[in-house]
Amino acid sequence: MLVVRMPTADVTCPIRVLWAVPRSASTAFERMVIERGDHTVLDEPFSAAYYYGPERRSDRFAERWPDPSYDDVCARIDQAAAERPVFVKEQAYQAGPVLGEDLLGRYVNSFLIRDPRWTVASFADKWPDVTPEEVGFEAIGEAYDIACDLHEAAGEPAPVVIDTADLRADPPAMVEGWCDGVDLDYDEGALTWDPGMQPEWELWPDWYGGTAASTGFAPPSDAIIPELPPRLEAIEAECRPVYERLHSQRLRP
């Protein structure tokens, strides 16, 4: 059983975070947690700070918002945990300057990865100018190392890592294994759901159409290896060592 580390007296419930790379079925995983009905679910709360906030790390969008700051996002997560358990689906790169021991030490951390060739190809279909940082492997590798150090110091097993290919091939086994790793009862009924857009997805609805139309985890779809132009091949090559390292530690099907 994992030890839940509390940053303040106000945080009384676990905060379970799934750190994912983009285009990895992470939204479907989030939809499964929504279906459970036992968590407040936050969808990529750091994305607003990363792309729009006063401390934004990306110039992708011209629009600027007066908030949230990174501290605002952290406080929002903690405040939600004062009421009930929280599940956060997040891309590690979006956590930017707060991605460190202080942050991960507050959470029950788990990780979702996908072969970078498909991650890069799928992301570039949406944003052809995707940056190496946005592909997310460097940051998720850093987050995983930090979480492993925290677990080792506490005498806990390593955090759970799931590969999208395994998740799609055997959702019941992978979700049950994840539940065991983050100290949750397995709920087989949450593996299917009614289609529909969820209020948690209001910031990025253009990205979630596939999951909104789904009724469960999609079957494996990586049979045809995508070709990449040279710029994206270079990004994929940078990502692969991190992927291979985390893949070797993944929850086995």
Order of alpha helices (4+ residues) and beta strands (2+ residues): beta-alpha-beta-alpha-alpha-beta-alpha-beta-alpha-alpha-alpha-beta-alpha-alpha-alpha-alpha
